Every structure is written in structure tokens, then in C-alpha cells.
Amino acid sequence: MKKNLPLLFLLLAGVLSPVARADEGMWLPALISQRIGDMQAKGFRLTAEDIYSVNQASLKDAVVLFGGGCTGELVSADGLLLTNHHCGYSYIQKHSSIAHDYLKDGFWAMDRSGELPNKGLTVSFLDRMEDVTGIVLQGYDERTMDERQRDSVVHANGARLIRQAVADGKGLRASVEALFYGNAYYLFVYRVFSDVRLVAAPPSSIGKFGGDTDNWMWPRHTGDFSIFRIYADKDNNPAEYAPDNVPYHPKKFFRISRAGVQEGDFTMIYGCPGSTKEYVTSDEVRYVSETSDPRKIALRTLRLDIQKKYMDADPAVRIQYASKNASVANAWKKWQGEARGIARMKTVAAKEAYERCFRQWAEGTAYEGVLDTLARWYAIRNPYYLASEYYVETARSVELLQLAAAVENALSTAKEPSAAVGELADAFFKDWYLPIDRESFDALMEAFAREVPAELQPAFFKEILKEKGSVAAIGDELFGQSLFTDAARVKALTKADLEQVRQDPACRLQRAFYAWYKEELMPVVGAANERIRLAYRRYMRGQMAFEPDKVFYPDANLTLRVAYGHVKGYSPADGAYYPPVSTVKGIIEKDNPDIYDYDIPQRLRDLYARGGIDTQPVCFLATNHTSGGNSGSPVLNADGDLVGINFDRVWEGTMSDIAYDPAFCRNISLDIRYLLFVVEHIGGAGWLLDEMQFTDPPAKKGKRRAI
């Protein structure tokens, strides 16, 4: 018999679980027919088949997973690809040197012969996705099998599906992903291209304008884009890099709209959000916002302050640490906004209220006690999990220890150990600065010794700390005696030196920490997480039964999703309202030649002085639900044409990975018209625009607008 909902739940229902709350949601493309009515009601003018189809070219065929954690989009019949500057940043950095500082000056290929290959970079097109829940669970009997047996069945059936999916096609990759905590399983089949070449990137003073100060903030004036091209073999199939490869011809590419956006316009994001936790309990939210985020923020502040000191003092060090620094800073600032947003929304209290209602409803059902199970296992896990997070942010982040581990592994397992070690050394020493690593070691390991409970610290570390008397003394020995501080000594290592390597102080310390992490922390964390995972599978089913009218979407997991909303500003505080569009005028207002992140190219100053571009749009806000991984995602208008490139969220809305707030959650996108402006008038690479297609007739070659 259906239970009556308690009065408290009825009062909270409009806040906690509306049928379709504002523009929240990251929807599976294969199921977009379930949302197309709402999309069309909000202004979308295409069909579900236009968005996703396995029988004909659709919008999905113009979207790629870029590298291992971003999105990109095709904009020409010759494989031209757009993504964010920060997504291409590490590849731009690898091509940079003092002589050719592409980070500072930008890079513009003037024809296809100048496009640069990028070892290790891949892009993946989704070929198809399919609900395979029934197949994956075939042979499982919940009456007679335990969870270990269930996992065995799931693994075996999933592996068979993957083998079948990749059997007939070049460059295919497949995965079976658990959605809704294992209540559903989907097969994703990708076609992967590995010859991806850098075509263009603006100078960092445009592509990273505002640096970490403006990161996650609005108003934003960052030209966050880079341009690549996908190459294939003569038959248009994926191929490893070869000089005679040819541009890839996609099934679909986006037309570009130069009409611009206005407040209220429909927008759609098509990309690969990385990770969200929308359905977790108050225990998880409390741990994230009150323990994990504040501790990690403090540790990364130490690293960033040290890096900044040396980067500001030396341009060569700035280049070496540009990508590393950006990577550290990105999550650091995101965590700050996330913790504040959770506190502002009172998400922990809201979750607790929801859970009280759920408990009452669940009495006498299969879901009774599931919240108690989750709370019990969180209490067991969290001290060990926090210690593991300290390990990741401290000992594991020490670059010297990373190199030691990589070299020891190469000498032990590589087919050609000397060659493998040489490659590791070349890559490492190109971008390593000993004073940064040395000072970071002291700061981070002192925090570890001070803040991790003694009973959870590695015995080896406690012994040498007692023996040496201080973390600084340990650092003196480590950086003073380790062979890994010397590039020549590292490059000269052979397999015969393996025992010497193993006895090096860097290897001994790294090995001790890793053994502690693997043997003392992870068994507890792993066992608890397994119990938590199983409980969430039951709790997720329970939430769906508890709220049968709610439309649920699966948490993000770096698979292709659709999010939609509209262009809209927001009010970050009482008495303040931010319009949804920024312009070049704002760039000039922030311009400061004395601050690296705000020192714009002189060319842009000159263009502005000549007049006519002060209202040139740069970025815009919308209500699309996005996460990490959506960086580089195409932003489409009601007709499916490209109007922008997603690259960020506002700081006040970064808690959207856990709780979406329609008042504050805004994604930040680069206006495509600013990209076109920069390519033509800053980079002088107008030839790239000639291969794009526009919804309005493009200017004829040689007849572009004079600036």
C-alpha cells in the first residue's frame, strides 16, 4: 500500500525534487526523445533524431571527447576542431620554448604544412550508445547469488559485449558503464583518432586572460580556445601520425552562427561532463564541504604560493610550470566555490530533511535501513579516506618522487629500459625546477606530519622524522643525495643499476608511502567504498520509488550528455546583478601591462584605439548544467548552430556537481564571434575561416571586414 508522505516532505517537495527543476540535468542523447518536448517548449527547433541518431548523421557526430577529460567540436569538412585553450594548454606548452614561446605569443599555422603533431593526444567520436542492462545482468539471480557473484556476471557479460563491439572496425573502443549506481548499464562505442595536430592558439594574454584571478569568476573576458585538426589515413580511418595522413572528413560538422545571443535565448550544451554526485547523502556532502575541500584548499595554497614566487621571478620557470600551475589552481578555486555554495544553499540540512522523509516512507520496505548502512560505512571510511587525500596532495605531488617511481618501474618492466628512462628524463627535466620542488616538499610534508593523525601515518615516515628531527632535514638528504636531481645521471641508468635505484632515498620514501597507501589505507577505503556503492544502488532505487514522478538523470561519468537552458545573468549578492554578456570594453578596462595575466597583446590595444570594437562580445552566461569535462563543449542555439564554446562555471555555482541552484548555477562560454575576431585580426589566420560554414553568408575571400 502506498504510504502517505509526511507534511515536512510536502512542504519541501518544491525545493528538493520538482518534476523538472529549471534547467538542471545532464541527459543521455539516446534517450533525448524523453526531453525533446520540454526542449522544444523552451525554444529548440530541431528533433530528437537531429540530436542523436545511429542511422544518419546527427549532431553527436560533430562532438568528440578531447584527450582524457575535455570536449571538442568539428567546424569544417576537413576535420577542423575547436576546444578550449586550457584543454590544449599542455600540448601548446610542450611545443613552447624560450625561442618559440607559443604560450606567450600564440601559435598560428599559416597553412596545413605548419600544423604540429601531438604525441599521445586522441579524440573519440561516440559511434553509438545502447542500454544493455538486460544483457549485462543475464545469468544473475538475486535469490541465489551474492554481490561478488553479481559483479562476476556483470564483468563477464560486459567484457563479451566490448569484444563484440570492437571486432569490426578500425580504431574502435568500447566500454560498459554503470549508471544510477549499477541500476542500469550502457554500452558506449567510440571511434578513436590519434593523429591530432595543433593548428592555432591565441597568446595566453587572450586564451588565459585574467589567469587564476578571473578563473571561475564573472564577468569574464577570456578567449579560451585553441584549434586542432584531425588527420586520418587515405580511407578516412583512424591512423597513427604519419606525414602522408590527410584531413579527416567527418559525418557532421557544426555551422557557425554570427547572429549572437541575447538574454532568454535557448542554448544547448553537447559534451562530456566528468563527474557529479547529485544523489548522495548528507554524510557525503558534509565530508566534502566541511572536511575534504577546506583541507585540500589549504594544501594547494601552499603549492601555488611557492610556484608563483619562482614563476614571477623567471620567464623560463613560468613556461616550465605554466601547465602544472594551472592544473593545481583550477581545482583549488573550484573547491572554494563549491564549499561556499553548499553552505549558502544549506545543502546538508536539505539532504537531512529529505532523508528524514525517506526514512519514514521506507519503513517496512526493502529500503528500510539503507541510510543507516551508508552512515555507518562513511564513519568507517572517512578517516582513512582523508589520509589518502593528504597523500595525494602531499607526498604523491612531489615531482622528484614521481620521477623516482617512474624510473624504477621502467627499469623493472620496460622492454628497452635505457630508452624508456631516457624519455622519462627528457620529459621530466624539461619542466622541472628544483627550488620549487624542494620548497614544496618541506611545506607539504610538514602539513602532513602535523595534520594526519599519527596512528594513520606511515611507520617509515615517522621513523625517519624522529631520526632526522624535522621535515627540512629529510628534505636536505632527499634533494642532496638522490641521483634523481641530476639529469645526466638519470639518463645514464641501465637495468644493471636497478638495485642502486631502489636504494635511492627518493625511491625508498616514495615506495614507503605507496606501500602504506596501498596496504594500510586502501583496503579499508576500498572495502568501505564497496559497501557504500552497494548501498547506493539500493538507495537510488529507493529514491526512484519514493519520487515516482521525478525525472532522474544519471550522474556524469565523462560520457556524452545533453544539457539545455537559456542565456541568463544572475545576482551574486544583494543589490548586484550581472548581465549575461561581456565585451572587449571590459578587456581594455582590465588591461594592465604590469600584470602578466592582464597584459593583452599590443595588437588588440591598437585595434581598440582605432574604434568600432568596444561592443564586440567576448563571453556569455547561460543556465546549462555543466561539470568538469564540459570544457570545450559546443554551445548551440535553437537551430543547432554553434554560438559559443563552454569553458567554465561561475564561482558561486560550482556546487552544481552536488546540488544545482537555478539562482546561481551558470556556465560561462566564449562567444564564437570573439574567436573569429581573434583568429582573423590577432592571429592573421583568416584562411581558417574560409573552410568554416556560416548560417549567414561569409565574407568573400579578401573582402573581410576592415578593422
MIKE-555207 format. One line per 10 residues: number of its first residue (from 0); their letters; for each residue x, y, z of C-alpha. Coordinates in steps of 0.1 Angstrom, whole numbers, plus 5000, padded with zeros to 4 digits. Example, Ala and Ser with C-alpha at 12.3 -4.5 7.8 and 13.67 -1.06 7.14 Angstrom:
2
0) as) 5123:4955:5078; 5137:4989:5071
END
This chain:
707
0) mkknlpllfl) 5000:5000:5000; 5014:5034:4991; 5024:5054:5022; 5012:5090:5029; 5040:5114:5026; 5047:5134:5058; 5038:5170:5059; 5075:5180:5060; 5081:5164:5027; 5051:5181:5011
10) llagvlspva) 5065:5214:5022; 5099:5207:5009; 5090:5189:4977; 5091:5220:4955; 5127:5226:4966; 5140:5191:4968; 5125:5172:4939; 5104:5190:4913; 5095:5171:4882; 5116:5194:4861
20) radegmwlpa) 5135:5220:4881; 5146:5249:4860; 5174:5239:4836; 5190:5212:4857; 5200:5179:4841; 5226:5161:4820; 5206:5138:4797; 5217:5108:4777; 5215:5115:4740; 5200:5081:4732
30) lisqrigdmq) 5170:5090:4755; 5167:5126:4745; 5132:5118:4730; 5121:5118:4766; 5131:5155:4769; 5126:5168:4734; 5091:5181:4742; 5105:5203:4771; 5134:5214:4749; 5110:5225:4721
40) akgfrltaed) 5088:5242:4746; 5118:5263:4756; 5126:5272:4720; 5146:5243:4704; 5136:5239:4667; 5152:5205:4659; 5141:5170:4666; 5154:5142:4688; 5167:5124:4657; 5187:5156:4648
50) iysvnqaslk) 5205:5153:4682; 5212:5116:4682; 5209:5090:4655; 5227:5058:4647; 5211:5056:4612; 5221:5091:4599; 5245:5119:4606; 5234:5138:4637; 5248:5165:4660; 5266:5138:4680
60) davvlfgggc) 5289:5131:4651; 5303:5166:4653; 5313:5162:4690; 5344:5145:4704; 5359:5136:4737; 5391:5156:4735; 5421:5139:4752; 5411:5123:4785; 5389:5150:4800; 5376:5177:4777
70) tgelvsadgl) 5352:5181:4748; 5357:5194:4713; 5336:5201:4682; 5341:5199:4644; 5336:5230:4624; 5347:5221:4589; 5346:5193:4563; 5383:5189:4568; 5384:5179:4604; 5390:5214:4619
80) lltnhhcgys) 5383:5211:4656; 5377:5237:4683; 5382:5233:4721; 5393:5254:4750; 5428:5269:4753; 5431:5253:4787; 5422:5219:4772; 5450:5222:4746; 5473:5240:4771; 5497:5211:4779
90) yiqkhssiah) 5502:5204:4742; 5509:5241:4735; 5533:5241:4764; 5551:5211:4751; 5558:5229:4718; 5570:5260:4736; 5604:5272:4745; 5622:5305:4752; 5629:5307:4714; 5593:5298:4705
100) dylkdgfwam) 5571:5308:4734; 5537:5298:4720; 5521:5303:4754; 5531:5339:4755; 5530:5348:4718; 5504:5323:4705; 5507:5299:4676; 5491:5303:4642; 5498:5278:4614; 5495:5297:4581
110) drsgelpnkg) 5487:5266:4561; 5483:5229:4568; 5520:5222:4565; 5526:5242:4596; 5502:5222:4618; 5520:5205:4647; 5516:5168:4657; 5509:5160:4694; 5521:5126:4707; 5496:5109:4729
120) ltvsfldrme) 5466:5132:4721; 5435:5114:4709; 5399:5124:4701; 5370:5100:4704; 5337:5101:4685; 5307:5084:4700; 5296:5058:4674; 5266:5046:4694; 5253:5040:4729; 5229:5013:4739
130) dvtgivlqgy) 5210:5002:4770; 5225:4967:4778; 5212:4963:4813; 5193:4931:4805; 5223:4916:4787; 5248:4926:4814; 5226:4910:4841; 5219:4879:4821; 5225:4849:4843; 5223:4868:4876
140) dertmderqr) 5197:4855:4901; 5193:4878:4931; 5177:4850:4951; 5207:4827:4950; 5237:4849:4942; 5257:4873:4964; 5272:4906:4953; 5305:4892:4944; 5288:4867:4921; 5267:4895:4906
150) dsvvhangar) 5299:4915:4899; 5314:4885:4882; 5284:4881:4860; 5284:4918:4851; 5321:4918:4843; 5319:4887:4821; 5289:4899:4802; 5303:4934:4798; 5336:4921:4786; 5318:4900:4759
160) lirqavadgk) 5298:4930:4748; 5330:4950:4745; 5348:4924:4724; 5318:4921:4701; 5316:4959:4697; 5352:4965:4687; 5355:4934:4665; 5345:4951:4632; 5361:4984:4628; 5394:5003:4629
170) glrasvealf) 5401:5025:4659; 5371:5013:4679; 5370:5015:4716; 5341:5004:4738; 5331:5005:4775; 5302:4993:4795; 5293:5020:4821; 5272:5016:4852; 5245:5043:4856; 5224:5051:4886
180) ygnayylfvy) 5249:5032:4908; 5245:5000:4888; 5208:5000:4884; 5214:5004:4846; 5242:4996:4822; 5250:5012:4789; 5274:5002:4762; 5294:5031:4746; 5313:5025:4714; 5338:5051:4702
190) rvfsdvrlva) 5360:5057:4672; 5393:5070:4683; 5417:5091:4662; 5453:5096:4673; 5467:5120:4647; 5456:5153:4661; 5476:5184:4651; 5478:5219:4667; 5465:5245:4642; 5462:5277:4663
200) appssigkfg) 5462:5290:4698; 5459:5326:4709; 5485:5341:4732; 5479:5333:4769; 5471:5370:4774; 5439:5362:4754; 5434:5325:4759; 5441:5327:4796; 5433:5363:4801; 5427:5370:4838
210) gdtdnwmwpr) 5446:5339:4849; 5437:5324:4882; 5423:5357:4894; 5394:5356:4870; 5391:5318:4869; 5356:5307:4879; 5345:5343:4880; 5321:5367:4862; 5324:5390:4843; 5348:5370:4823
220) htgdfsifri) 5369:5382:4793; 5389:5351:4784; 5393:5340:4748; 5396:5304:4759; 5400:5285:4727; 5425:5265:4707; 5422:5249:4673; 5433:5215:4662; 5428:5193:4631; 5421:5156:4630
230) yadkdnnpae) 5440:5135:4604; 5432:5101:4591; 5445:5076:4565; 5436:5078:4529; 5404:5058:4536; 5393:5083:4563; 5401:5058:4591; 5419:5064:4623; 5457:5061:4619; 5488:5068:4639
240) yapdnvpyhp) 5506:5100:4629; 5522:5099:4595; 5533:5128:4572; 5511:5115:4544; 5479:5113:4565; 5451:5135:4552; 5425:5157:4570; 5396:5137:4584; 5362:5142:4568; 5335:5140:4595
250) kkffrisrag) 5300:5128:4591; 5288:5161:4605; 5303:5194:4615; 5287:5225:4630; 5277:5255:4611; 5285:5288:4629; 5260:5315:4637; 5273:5351:4638; 5239:5364:4649; 5249:5363:4686
260) vqegdftmiy) 5229:5357:4717; 5205:5377:4738; 5192:5371:4773; 5164:5345:4772; 5178:5327:4741; 5177:5289:4741; 5211:5272:4744; 5222:5236:4744; 5254:5221:4755; 5266:5188:4739
270) gcpgstkeyv) 5296:5174:4757; 5312:5150:4781; 5307:5161:4818; 5331:5144:4840; 5317:5136:4874; 5287:5146:4895; 5272:5133:4928; 5236:5146:4927; 5221:5117:4947; 5245:5113:4976
280) tsdevryvse) 5235:5116:5013; 5241:5143:5038; 5271:5124:5051; 5290:5127:5018; 5280:5164:5013; 5292:5172:5049; 5325:5154:5043; 5331:5172:5010; 5322:5207:5022; 5334:5207:5058
290) tsdprkialr) 5364:5185:5057; 5378:5175:5023; 5375:5208:5004; 5390:5230:5032; 5419:5207:5038; 5428:5204:5001; 5424:5241:4995; 5449:5248:5023; 5475:5223:5009; 5472:5236:4973
300) tlrldiqkky) 5475:5272:4986; 5510:5262:4998; 5520:5248:4964; 5506:5277:4944; 5523:5304:4966; 5556:5287:4961; 5552:5282:4924; 5541:5318:4919; 5571:5332:4937; 5595:5315:4913
310) mdadpavriq) 5574:5318:4882; 5571:5356:4887; 5609:5358:4890; 5619:5339:4859; 5602:5336:4825; 5618:5302:4818; 5603:5289:4850; 5570:5304:4841; 5569:5284:4809; 5580:5252:4827
320) yasknasvan) 5553:5254:4853; 5525:5271:4834; 5505:5239:4828; 5513:5225:4862; 5503:5257:4880; 5470:5259:4860; 5462:5223:4869; 5468:5229:4906; 5449:5262:4907; 5418:5250:4888
330) awkkwqgear) 5405:5226:4914; 5418:5248:4942; 5395:5276:4933; 5366:5253:4923; 5367:5237:4958; 5364:5271:4974; 5332:5280:4954; 5318:5245:4960; 5322:5246:4998; 5307:5281:4999
340) giarmktvaa) 5278:5272:4976; 5269:5241:4997; 5269:5263:5028; 5248:5290:5012; 5222:5265:4999; 5222:5247:5033; 5225:5215:5012; 5235:5194:5042; 5204:5205:5061; 5182:5200:5030
350) keayercfrq) 5196:5165:5025; 5190:5156:5061; 5154:5168:5058; 5149:5147:5027; 5164:5117:5045; 5140:5120:5074; 5111:5119:5050; 5127:5090:5031; 5132:5070:5064; 5096:5074:5073
360) waegtayegv) 5084:5063:5039; 5109:5034:5038; 5096:5017:5070; 5086:4982:5062; 5100:4983:5026; 5131:4969:5010; 5148:5003:5016; 5144:5004:5053; 5178:5009:5070; 5198:5018:5038
370) ldtlarwyai) 5206:5053:5052; 5219:5038:5084; 5241:5015:5064; 5255:5044:5044; 5261:5064:5076; 5279:5035:5093; 5303:5029:5064; 5310:5066:5059; 5321:5068:5095; 5345:5039:5090
380) rnpyylasey) 5358:5051:5057; 5363:5089:5062; 5394:5090:5084; 5413:5066:5061; 5399:5084:5030; 5411:5118:5043; 5446:5103:5050; 5446:5091:5014; 5436:5126:5001; 5465:5140:5022
390) yvetarsvel) 5488:5115:5005; 5477:5126:4970; 5481:5163:4978; 5515:5159:4996; 5539:5130:4991; 5524:5120:4958; 5526:5155:4944; 5564:5158:4950; 5578:5157:4915; 5611:5141:4925
400) lqlaaavena) 5593:5111:4940; 5571:5108:4909; 5603:5106:4887; 5618:5080:4911; 5588:5058:4909; 5586:5060:4871; 5623:5052:4866; 5622:5023:4890; 5592:5009:4871; 5608:5014:4837
410) lstakepsaa) 5640:4996:4847; 5619:4968:4861; 5594:4963:4833; 5602:4981:4801; 5614:4961:4771; 5641:4987:4764; 5648:5001:4799; 5675:5026:4789; 5654:5041:4762; 5624:5043:4784
420) vgeladaffk) 5644:5060:4812; 5659:5085:4786; 5624:5095:4775; 5612:5099:4811; 5643:5121:4819; 5639:5143:4789; 5602:5150:4796; 5608:5155:4834; 5638:5178:4834; 5624:5200:4806
430) dwylpidres) 5597:5211:4830; 5612:5207:4865; 5627:5234:4887; 5644:5220:4918; 5638:5250:4941; 5601:5248:4936; 5600:5210:4943; 5623:5214:4973; 5604:5241:4990; 5571:5224:4982
440) fdalmeafar) 5583:5192:4998; 5590:5210:5031; 5557:5228:5032; 5536:5199:5022; 5552:5172:5043; 5552:5195:5074; 5514:5198:5069; 5512:5160:5065; 5531:5154:5097; 5511:5180:5116
450) evpaelqpaf) 5476:5172:5104; 5473:5135:5097; 5468:5115:5129; 5500:5098:5140; 5483:5064:5140; 5474:5068:5103; 5509:5079:5092; 5534:5055:5075; 5557:5039:5100; 5587:5046:5078
460) fkeilkekgs) 5580:5083:5077; 5575:5085:5114; 5608:5067:5119; 5629:5090:5097; 5612:5121:5110; 5622:5110:5145; 5657:5102:5134; 5663:5134:5114; 5644:5157:5137; 5625:5177:5111
470) vaaigdelfg) 5609:5175:5077; 5635:5200:5064; 5663:5176:5074; 5646:5148:5055; 5644:5172:5025; 5681:5180:5028; 5690:5144:5025; 5665:5136:4998; 5674:5165:4975; 5710:5165:4984
480) qslftdaarv) 5718:5128:4979; 5692:5115:4954; 5706:5108:4919; 5672:5119:4905; 5681:5155:4908; 5708:5151:4881; 5696:5147:4845; 5728:5132:4832; 5729:5105:4860; 5693:5096:4854
490) kaltkadleq) 5698:5093:4816; 5728:5071:4821; 5709:5045:4842; 5706:5009:4829; 5689:4978:4841; 5721:4969:4859; 5716:4999:4881; 5682:4988:4894; 5693:4979:4929; 5711:5012:4933
500) vrqdpacrlq) 5679:5030:4921; 5658:5010:4947; 5681:5022:4975; 5680:5058:4965; 5664:5080:4992; 5637:5092:4967; 5627:5056:4958; 5627:5045:4994; 5605:5073:5005; 5582:5070:4976
510) rafyawykee) 5579:5032:4980; 5572:5035:5017; 5544:5060:5011; 5529:5040:4983; 5530:5007:5003; 5513:5025:5032; 5487:5039:5009; 5481:5005:4992; 5484:4982:5021; 5470:5002:5051
520) lmpvvgaane) 5446:5028:5037; 5431:5014:5005; 5420:4980:5020; 5398:4999:5045; 5388:5026:5019; 5381:5000:4992; 5360:4977:5015; 5340:5007:5028; 5335:5021:4993; 5323:4988:4981
530) rirlayrrym) 5297:4987:5008; 5288:5023:5001; 5284:5015:4964; 5261:4986:4971; 5241:5007:4995; 5237:5035:4969; 5224:5010:4944; 5196:5002:4968; 5192:5039:4979; 5190:5050:4943
540) rgqmafepdk) 5162:5025:4936; 5145:5037:4967; 5147:5074:4957; 5131:5065:4924; 5103:5046:4942; 5099:5074:4967; 5095:5100:4940; 5079:5082:4910; 5070:5115:4893; 5105:5129:4894
550) vfypdanltl) 5126:5127:4862; 5160:5114:4871; 5192:5118:4851; 5223:5097:4857; 5254:5113:4873; 5280:5124:4849; 5308:5100:4841; 5326:5115:4810; 5301:5101:4786; 5283:5122:4761
560) rvayghvkgy) 5253:5142:4775; 5229:5170:4765; 5222:5199:4788; 5199:5228:4778; 5188:5261:4792; 5189:5297:4782; 5211:5328:4783; 5207:5345:4816; 5225:5367:4840; 5224:5364:4878
570) spadgayypp) 5226:5382:4911; 5256:5371:4932; 5247:5393:4961; 5221:5417:4973; 5219:5448:4952; 5241:5434:4924; 5231:5419:4890; 5254:5406:4863; 5242:5409:4827; 5249:5377:4807
580) vstvkgiiek) 5273:5392:4781; 5308:5407:4784; 5326:5428:4757; 5360:5439:4746; 5355:5471:4765; 5359:5451:4797; 5392:5437:4784; 5405:5472:4780; 5393:5481:4814; 5412:5452:4829
590) dnpdiydydi) 5443:5457:4807; 5475:5461:4828; 5509:5457:4812; 5525:5453:4846; 5505:5421:4854; 5512:5391:4832; 5476:5377:4832; 5462:5411:4822; 5488:5423:4797; 5469:5420:4764
600) pqrlrdlyar) 5486:5419:4730; 5495:5454:4717; 5477:5445:4685; 5444:5444:4705; 5451:5477:4721; 5458:5492:4686; 5426:5478:4672; 5406:5491:4701; 5421:5526:4697; 5410:5527:4661
610) ggidtqpvcf) 5374:5523:4673; 5344:5501:4665; 5351:5471:4686; 5342:5482:4721; 5309:5463:4720; 5325:5432:4704; 5310:5403:4726; 5336:5381:4743; 5318:5357:4767; 5282:5349:4778
620) latnhtsggn) 5263:5332:4806; 5236:5305:4804; 5218:5282:4828; 5231:5249:4813; 5240:5223:4838; 5277:5215:4833; 5307:5200:4850; 5344:5192:4845; 5347:5176:4811; 5323:5200:4796
630) sgspvlnadg) 5353:5223:4789; 5354:5228:4752; 5318:5217:4746; 5298:5233:4718; 5271:5257:4728; 5243:5255:4702; 5214:5278:4695; 5178:5267:4688; 5187:5256:4653; 5217:5236:4664
640) dlvginfdrv) 5243:5261:4651; 5274:5269:4670; 5272:5302:4690; 5299:5295:4717; 5323:5272:4734; 5317:5263:4770; 5347:5268:4793; 5338:5274:4829; 5311:5280:4856; 5306:5309:4879
650) wegtmsdiay) 5323:5305:4913; 5290:5308:4932; 5276:5278:4912; 5304:5253:4914; 5284:5232:4939; 5263:5221:4909; 5283:5188:4909; 5263:5180:4941; 5233:5204:4941; 5220:5226:4913
660) dpafcrnisl) 5208:5260:4923; 5189:5278:4895; 5196:5312:4910; 5234:5308:4908; 5243:5279:4885; 5256:5295:4853; 5280:5281:4827; 5304:5306:4811; 5310:5303:4773; 5332:5320:4748
670) diryllfvve) 5312:5339:4722; 5321:5323:4689; 5323:5358:4673; 5352:5367:4696; 5370:5335:4684; 5365:5345:4648; 5377:5380:4656; 5409:5368:4673; 5417:5343:4646; 5414:5369:4618
680) higgagwlld) 5426:5401:4634; 5450:5390:4661; 5464:5358:4645; 5461:5368:4609; 5449:5333:4602; 5418:5342:4582; 5424:5312:4560; 5408:5291:4587; 5375:5309:4584; 5374:5301:4547
690) emqftdppak) 5368:5264:4555; 5340:5271:4580; 5304:5274:4571; 5282:5302:4585; 5245:5305:4588; 5248:5339:4573; 5269:5342:4541; 5306:5346:4550; 5325:5374:4536; 5342:5366:4503
700) kgkrrai) 5379:5358:4504; 5398:5390:4505; 5366:5410:4514; 5366:5407:4552; 5355:5435:4574; 5383:5460:4579; 5392:5468:4615
END
